[in-house]
Amino acid sequence: MPCDSQYLPALVLNADFRPLSYFPLSLWSWQDAIRAVWLDRVSVLSEYDTVVRSPTHSLRLPSVIALKDYIPSARKPAFTRFNVFLRDNFSCQYCNTRFPTQELTFDHVIPRSRGGRTSWENVVTACSPCNLIKGSYMPHQIRMYPAGTPAQPTSRRLQENGRAFPPNYLHESWRDYLYWDTELEN
């Protein structure tokens, strides 16, 4: 087995042939993909040229697999720091600048010290400089208003936002499955 097979993950699609997740992209290690194929839990849609062998079998590594059983997406996404960043497209809602995740924080529009809650409707993505300037002020006191009204997103909206952030690694066999519902050019 080639030593680079560890870097050949399989794109995982739901039974409707849509990715389970765009961001982070739903990928399984080649070992998990082989296990799922062997247990007949997935269909192989595309393969790498790399072959793995056991004493009695040889198999090309799957590059795209689809689950045989449909997994419904959650109706309401979890309220997590990452999902807030994804909802806000990894952009500070005060200066409208996109930042890497490690340079972002979140801000309570109505500060907790003034009765603001930690909820979808009161938390926005902020860069550290804007968050420091806003501090515990109310938006009208310092004239810093978020670009959009914070609200709980749908799972579909988070998926759509995630599609705007392609992963660092994108194998050519995945392209048709990641963007199959994108309008084609004339």
Solvent accessible surface area in square Angstrom, and as a share of the most:
residue,aa,sasa,rsa
1,M,130,0.58
2,P,62,0.39
3,C,121,0.72
4,D,75,0.39
5,S,4,0.02
6,Q,114,0.51
7,Y,145,0.55
8,L,26,0.13
9,P,25,0.16
10,A,0,0.00
11,L,0,0.00
12,V,0,0.00
13,L,0,0.00
14,N,12,0.06
15,A,33,0.26
16,D,60,0.31
17,F,94,0.39
18,R,94,0.34
19,P,7,0.05
20,L,55,0.27
21,S,31,0.20
22,Y,23,0.09
23,F,56,0.23
24,P,94,0.59
25,L,21,0.10
26,S,15,0.10
27,L,64,0.32
28,W,79,0.28
29,S,50,0.32
30,W,34,0.12
31,Q,83,0.37
32,D,60,0.31
33,A,0,0.00
34,I,33,0.17
35,R,133,0.48
36,A,7,0.05
37,V,36,0.21
38,W,166,0.58
39,L,85,0.42
40,D,95,0.49
41,R,154,0.56
42,V,7,0.04
43,S,45,0.29
44,V,56,0.32
45,L,58,0.29
46,S,28,0.18
47,E,68,0.31
48,Y,10,0.04
49,D,128,0.67
50,T,23,0.13
51,V,39,0.23
52,V,14,0.08
53,R,169,0.62
54,S,58,0.38
55,P,143,0.90
56,T,113,0.66
57,H,99,0.44
58,S,70,0.45
59,L,63,0.31
60,R,104,0.38
61,L,0,0.00
62,P,1,0.01
63,S,0,0.00
64,V,0,0.00
65,I,0,0.00
66,A,3,0.02
67,L,19,0.09
68,K,97,0.41
69,D,113,0.59
70,Y,119,0.45
71,I,92,0.47
72,P,99,0.62
73,S,79,0.51
74,A,67,0.52
75,R,222,0.81
76,K,152,0.64
77,P,15,0.09
78,A,65,0.51
79,F,77,0.32
80,T,60,0.35
81,R,125,0.46
82,F,71,0.30
83,N,26,0.13
84,V,1,0.01
85,F,3,0.01
86,L,6,0.03
87,R,29,0.10
88,D,15,0.08
89,N,45,0.23
90,F,9,0.04
91,S,19,0.12
92,C,0,0.00
93,Q,21,0.09
94,Y,29,0.11
95,C,57,0.34
96,N,106,0.54
97,T,60,0.35
98,R,139,0.51
99,F,46,0.19
100,P,67,0.42
101,T,64,0.37
102,Q,151,0.67
103,E,87,0.39
104,L,16,0.08
105,T,34,0.20
106,F,47,0.20
107,D,7,0.03
108,H,26,0.12
109,V,18,0.10
110,I,73,0.37
111,P,8,0.05
112,R,165,0.60
113,S,92,0.59
114,R,114,0.42
115,G,60,0.58
116,G,12,0.11
117,R,190,0.69
118,T,67,0.39
119,S,32,0.21
120,W,15,0.05
121,E,104,0.47
122,N,13,0.07
123,V,0,0.00
124,V,2,0.01
125,T,0,0.00
126,A,0,0.00
127,C,4,0.02
128,S,55,0.35
129,P,82,0.51
130,C,15,0.09
131,N,34,0.17
132,L,147,0.73
133,I,102,0.52
134,K,0,0.00
135,G,39,0.37
136,S,62,0.40
137,Y,110,0.42
138,M,41,0.18
139,P,14,0.09
140,H,114,0.51
141,Q,93,0.41
142,I,49,0.25
143,R,196,0.71
144,M,28,0.12
145,Y,125,0.48
146,P,26,0.16
147,A,67,0.52
148,G,37,0.36
149,T,127,0.74
150,P,16,0.10
151,A,53,0.41
152,Q,69,0.31
153,P,12,0.08
154,T,82,0.47
155,S,21,0.13
156,R,162,0.59
157,R,118,0.43
158,L,13,0.07
159,Q,49,0.22
160,E,74,0.33
161,N,8,0.04
162,G,1,0.01
163,R,63,0.23
164,A,63,0.49
165,F,31,0.13
166,P,86,0.54
167,P,43,0.27
168,N,167,0.86
169,Y,93,0.36
170,L,37,0.18
171,H,45,0.20
172,E,137,0.61
173,S,26,0.16
174,W,0,0.00
175,R,122,0.45
176,D,110,0.57
177,Y,54,0.20
178,L,2,0.01
179,Y,73,0.28
180,W,123,0.43
181,D,61,0.32
182,T,67,0.39
183,E,163,0.73
184,L,157,0.78
185,E,171,0.77
186,N,201,1.03
